[in-house]
Amino acid sequence: MTTKISFFGATGTVTGSRHMLEADGKKMLIDCGLFQGLKKNRLRNWDPFPVPPSDIDRILLTHAHIDHSGYIPRFCKNGFSGKINCTHATHELCKIMLMDSGHLQEEDAKWANKKGFSKHKPALPLYTQQDAEKSLKQFDGYHYGEDFHLTDNVRVKFKDAGHILGSSFVDVKVKENGESKRIFFSGDLGSPLRPILHDPVQAYEVDYLILESTYGDRLHTDSHGSRDQELARVINDSVKRGGVLLIPSFAVERSQELLYYIRELEEKNIIPSVPVYLDSPMAINSTRVFEKMTSLYDFEAKLQLLDKKNILSPKQITYTKDVNDSKALADIKGPAIILSASGMLQGGRILHHLQQRISKPENTVLFVGYQAEGTRGRSLLEGKREVKIHGQKLPVKAKIENISGFSGHADYNEIIAWLMGFNRPPIKTFIVHGEPDASKALAEKIQTKFGWDTVIPKFEETFELK
């Protein structure tokens, strides 16, 4: 039986990761993510999946980010009944993120019905919290490097991708006609030399590589050595102007990394201590997971723990889980810092803070992660002077800042450096999870540097892995 791979997401876009591998009579879905960004992409979340979910035997999940995991409740609701395999940390984070996603789906539908700005009457959630809770019963966690078999001829292993806590490469080994082949899914390849996490592990003996290309045409403009200095510059500028610094931050990894750096800058007296509000139940709960799973920290972070440092706690940190506490932040005066989700301004509490503060010039909005095409974050970075929030058009007068070095994705130099460690060329390298220009640029760089056979798959395209 021929091994095949089909691409049902993350083609021509950075979201909606869904790759189906067929081997030894089994169908495996590697990642089951939500499409985000442009409306034409988001609408795909409502389309029937190209293969009946009941026909899929297993989901192999690279990590907990919603563009990789967020379609799972809908997929299970529509008939998938198999196991969902991932690392233990990914399982813990999905307990938080999928429940939060279900809650946001319900809240957004409620708000749209209340304000009447949806074309659908009534607006319905893609899935509910209850759907998310049901899907979590199908998860089954593994440690990094632990082998498990789907059949006698299909072996799977998760390896540390260095992207977020628990993120993994999915390493699949298939025996077919007396020979073995290894199919290696990068998920999101982490940017090295970041705090808390290990660098991505090196891959070897890969026959088919499925490689992300989010930053395939870009370098992180600020070097790793200067991103904390850039953060210090933005914070100090915000303090001088007496405003509130809003940081739309992904609840998992980015929020924790920012808390780490703010605490470190305070300790070195590079910035003054100001009130810091972590206004995201998901980020707060994720921080608790980080504090519990210290075995996954890198060597430097563990050394700081031995020195009795609470590495994720600035001096004036306040967690605002309660809705009323969050609303009360509207009354605070600067200088102060508010970290809140979502990172691309697509939903969540950050929109309410933005609505209150985007039109006041003393405030600052700082982006520290990738902003997908079609998101509010992308439009602000592109210099749009008006933003629509909850049906209201608002002038943009706050200062807009961007620090790309905080991205959890490797840039193209870091991707190429990782590929240099391969002991032999893959038979074929599939370039996914990138906007068209980024995927094309990375494919060309790989061909020029290594001479490898690269392919940029189209949506619903299938390939035989001979």
Residue pairs with C-beta under 8 A, 6 or more apart in sequence:
1 23
1 24
1 25
1 176
2 176
2 464
2 465
2 466
3 21
3 22
3 23
3 174
3 176
3 181
3 183
3 464
3 465
4 21
4 22
4 23
4 462
4 463
4 464
4 465
5 19
5 20
5 21
5 22
5 183
5 208
5 210
5 430
5 462
5 463
5 465
6 19
6 20
6 22
6 50
6 51
6 460
6 461
6 462
6 463
7 18
7 19
7 20
7 430
7 432
7 457
7 458
7 459
7 460
7 461
7 462
8 18
8 19
8 20
8 49
8 50
8 51
8 459
8 460
9 15
9 16
9 17
9 18
9 19
9 31
9 33
9 35
9 44
9 459
10 16
10 17
10 18
10 19
10 31
10 33
10 67
10 212
10 432
10 433
11 432
11 456
11 457
11 458
11 459
11 461
12 435
12 436
12 439
12 458
12 459
13 35
13 37
13 38
13 41
13 372
13 373
13 434
13 435
14 37
14 67
14 214
14 370
14 372
14 433
14 434
14 435
14 438
15 33
15 34
15 35
15 36
15 37
15 41
15 67
15 372
16 33
16 34
16 35
16 36
16 41
16 44
16 45
16 67
16 71
17 30
17 31
17 32
17 33
17 62
17 67
17 68
17 187
17 432
17 433
18 29
18 30
18 31
18 32
18 33
18 71
19 29
19 30
19 31
19 185
19 210
19 432
20 27
20 28
20 29
20 30
20 51
20 56
21 27
21 28
21 29
21 30
21 172
21 183
22 28
23 153
23 154
23 172
23 174
23 176
24 150
24 151
24 152
24 153
24 154
24 174
24 175
24 176
25 151
26 57
26 58
26 150
26 151
26 154
27 51
27 55
27 56
27 57
27 58
28 56
28 57
28 58
28 59
28 60
28 150
28 154
28 172
29 56
29 58
29 59
29 60
29 75
30 59
30 60
30 61
30 62
30 170
30 185
30 210
31 59
31 60
31 61
31 62
31 68
31 69
31 185
31 187
32 59
32 61
32 68
32 69
32 70
32 71
32 72
32 75
32 84
33 65
33 66
33 67
33 68
33 69
33 70
33 71
34 45
34 66
34 67
34 70
34 71
34 101
34 126
35 41
35 42
35 43
35 44
35 45
35 67
36 42
36 66
36 67
36 344
36 346
36 372
36 375
37 344
37 372
37 373
37 374
37 375
37 378
38 372
38 373
38 374
39 374
41 374
45 71
45 74
45 126
46 126
48 78
49 75
49 78
50 460
52 79
53 75
53 76
53 78
53 79
53 80
54 79
54 80
54 81
56 75
56 80
56 82
57 82
57 150
58 82
58 83
58 84
58 85
58 150
59 72
59 75
59 80
59 82
59 83
59 84
59 85
60 85
60 86
60 156
60 170
60 172
60 185
61 68
61 69
61 72
61 84
61 85
61 86
61 90
61 94
62 68
62 86
62 90
62 161
62 167
62 168
62 169
62 170
62 185
62 186
62 187
62 188
63 69
63 86
63 90
63 93
63 161
63 163
63 164
63 166
63 167
63 168
63 187
63 188
64 86
64 90
64 93
64 94
64 97
64 164
64 166
64 167
64 252
65 97
65 164
65 188
65 250
65 252
66 97
66 101
68 187
68 188
69 90
69 94
69 97
69 98
70 97
70 98
70 101
72 84
72 94
72 98
72 132
72 135
73 98
73 101
73 102
73 127
73 128
73 131
73 132
73 134
73 135
74 126
74 127
74 131
75 135
76 131
76 134
76 135
76 138
77 127
77 131
77 134
77 135
80 138
81 138
82 138
83 138
83 139
83 140
84 135
84 138
84 139
84 140
85 139
85 140
85 141
85 142
85 148
85 156
86 94
86 139
86 141
86 142
86 158
86 166
86 168
87 141
87 142
87 143
87 144
87 158
87 166
87 167
87 168
88 141
88 142
88 143
88 166
88 293
89 165
89 166
89 289
89 293
89 296
90 141
90 166
90 167
90 168
91 139
91 140
91 141
91 166
92 166
92 289
92 292
92 293
93 164
93 165
93 166
93 252
93 286
93 289
94 136
94 139
95 136
96 251
96 282
96 285
96 286
96 289
97 251
97 252
97 282
97 286
98 132
98 135
98 136
99 129
99 132
99 133
99 136
100 251
100 281
100 282
101 127
101 132
102 125
102 127
102 128
102 129
102 130
102 131
102 132
102 133
103 129
104 347
104 348
105 125
105 126
105 127
105 128
106 125
106 128
106 129
108 123
108 125
108 347
109 118
109 122
109 123
109 124
109 125
111 390
112 118
112 120
112 123
113 122
113 123
115 390
115 391
117 390
117 391
142 148
142 158
143 158
144 158
144 159
144 160
144 168
145 157
145 158
145 159
146 157
146 158
147 155
147 156
147 157
148 155
148 156
148 157
149 155
149 156
150 156
152 175
153 174
153 175
153 176
154 172
154 173
154 174
154 175
155 172
155 173
156 170
156 171
156 172
156 173
157 171
157 173
158 168
158 169
158 170
158 171
159 168
159 169
159 171
159 201
159 203
160 167
160 168
160 169
160 198
160 200
160 201
161 167
161 168
161 169
161 186
161 187
161 188
161 189
161 190
161 200
161 201
162 189
162 190
162 191
162 192
162 194
162 197
162 198
162 199
162 200
162 201
163 187
163 188
163 189
163 190
163 197
163 200
163 253
163 408
163 409
164 188
164 190
164 197
164 252
164 253
164 408
165 196
165 197
165 252
165 253
165 256
165 286
165 289
165 290
165 293
165 296
166 293
166 296
167 187
167 188
167 190
168 187
169 184
169 185
169 186
169 187
169 200
169 201
169 203
170 184
170 185
170 187
171 182
171 184
171 185
171 203
172 182
172 183
172 184
172 185
173 180
173 181
173 182
173 183
174 180
174 181
174 182
174 183
181 207
181 208
181 465
182 205
182 206
182 207
182 208
183 207
183 208
183 210
183 465
184 203
184 206
184 208
184 209
184 210
184 426
185 210
186 209
186 210
186 211
186 212
187 212
188 212
188 214
188 408
188 409
188 433
189 200
189 211
189 212
189 409
189 410
189 414
189 415
189 418
190 197
190 199
190 200
190 408
190 409
190 410
191 220
191 224
191 407
191 408
191 409
191 410
191 411
191 414
192 199
192 200
192 224
192 410
192 414
193 199
193 224
194 224
194 257
194 408
195 257
195 260
195 261
195 298
195 300
195 301
196 256
196 257
196 260
196 290
196 297
196 298
196 301
196 311
197 253
197 296
197 297
197 298
198 296
198 298
199 298
200 410
200 418
202 418
202 421
203 209
203 418
203 421
203 422
204 421
204 422
204 423
205 423
205 424
206 422
206 426
207 426
207 427
207 465
208 426
208 427
208 428
208 429
208 430
208 465
209 426
209 428
209 429
209 430
210 430
210 432
211 415
211 429
211 430
211 431
211 432
211 442
212 409
212 432
212 433
212 434
213 415
213 431
213 432
213 433
213 434
213 438
213 439
213 441
213 442
213 443
214 370
214 409
214 433
214 434
214 438
215 370
215 407
215 409
215 410
215 411
215 412
215 415
215 438
216 412
216 415
216 431
216 434
216 438
216 439
216 440
216 441
216 442
216 443
216 445
217 412
217 437
217 438
217 440
217 441
217 442
218 404
218 411
218 412
218 438
219 411
219 412
219 413
220 227
220 404
220 405
220 407
220 411
221 404
221 405
222 230
222 403
222 404
222 405
223 405
224 405
226 405
227 261
227 403
227 405
227 406
228 261
228 264
228 265
229 270
230 403
230 405
231 258
231 261
231 262
231 265
231 403
231 406
232 265
232 270
232 271
234 245
234 364
234 366
234 401
234 403
235 245
235 262
235 265
235 271
235 274
235 337
236 271
236 272
237 364
237 399
238 244
238 245
238 334
238 335
238 337
238 363
238 364
239 271
239 272
239 274
239 334
239 335
241 334
241 362
241 364
241 399
242 333
242 334
242 335
242 362
243 334
243 335
243 357
243 360
243 361
243 362
243 363
243 364
243 398
244 332
244 333
244 334
244 335
244 336
244 337
244 338
244 357
244 362
244 363
244 364
245 334
245 335
245 336
245 337
245 338
245 363
245 364
245 366
246 338
246 340
246 350
246 353
246 354
246 357
246 363
246 364
246 365
246 366
246 398
247 258
247 337
247 338
247 339
247 340
247 365
247 366
247 368
248 340
248 341
248 342
248 343
248 344
248 345
248 350
248 354
248 365
248 367
248 377
249 255
249 258
249 280
249 283
249 339
249 340
249 341
249 343
249 368
249 369
250 341
250 342
250 343
250 369
250 408
251 280
251 282
251 283
251 286
251 341
251 342
251 343
252 282
252 283
252 286
253 408
254 343
254 368
254 369
254 406
254 408
255 278
255 280
255 283
255 286
255 287
255 339
255 341
256 283
256 286
256 287
256 290
256 312
257 406
258 339
258 368
258 406
259 276
259 278
259 287
259 312
259 313
259 314
259 317
259 339
260 311
260 312
262 271
262 276
262 314
262 337
263 310
263 311
263 312
263 313
263 314
263 315
265 271
266 272
266 273
266 314
266 315
272 335
273 314
273 315
273 316
274 316
274 335
274 336
274 337
275 316
275 318
275 332
275 336
275 337
276 314
276 316
276 317
276 318
276 336
276 337
276 339
277 318
277 320
277 329
277 332
277 336
277 337
277 338
277 339
277 340
278 284
278 287
278 317
278 318
278 319
278 320
278 339
278 340
279 320
279 326
279 329
279 338
279 339
279 340
279 349
279 350
279 353
280 339
280 340
280 341
280 348
280 349
280 350
281 321
282 341
283 339
283 340
283 341
284 319
284 321
287 312
290 312
291 312
294 301
294 302
294 305
297 305
301 311
304 311
305 311
320 326
320 328
320 329
326 349
326 352
327 352
329 338
329 353
330 352
330 353
330 356
334 362
334 363
338 353
340 348
340 349
340 350
340 353
341 348
341 349
341 350
342 348
342 350
343 368
343 369
343 377
344 369
344 370
344 371
344 372
344 375
344 376
344 377
344 378
345 351
345 354
345 375
345 376
345 377
345 380
346 375
346 376
346 377
351 389
351 390
354 365
354 387
354 389
355 389
355 390
355 392
355 394
357 363
357 398
358 365
358 387
358 389
358 394
358 395
358 396
358 397
358 398
359 394
359 395
359 396
359 397
359 398
360 397
360 398
361 397
361 398
361 399
362 398
363 398
363 399
364 398
364 399
364 400
364 401
365 380
365 398
365 399
365 400
365 401
366 401
366 402
366 403
367 377
367 380
367 381
367 400
367 401
367 402
367 403
368 402
368 403
368 406
368 407
369 406
369 407
369 408
370 407
370 409
371 377
371 378
371 380
371 381
372 378
373 435
376 387
376 388
376 389
379 387
380 387
380 396
380 400
381 400
381 402
383 400
384 396
385 395
385 396
386 393
386 394
386 395
386 396
387 393
387 394
387 396
388 394
410 418
412 441
412 442
412 445
415 442
416 445
416 446
416 449
419 446
419 449
419 450
425 450
425 451
425 452
425 453
426 452
426 453
427 453
427 465
428 453
428 454
428 455
428 463
428 465
429 446
429 452
429 453
429 454
429 455
430 454
430 455
430 456
430 457
430 463
431 439
431 442
431 443
431 446
431 454
431 455
431 456
431 457
432 439
432 456
432 457
434 442
439 456
440 456
443 454
443 455
443 456
446 452
446 454
447 454
455 463
457 463
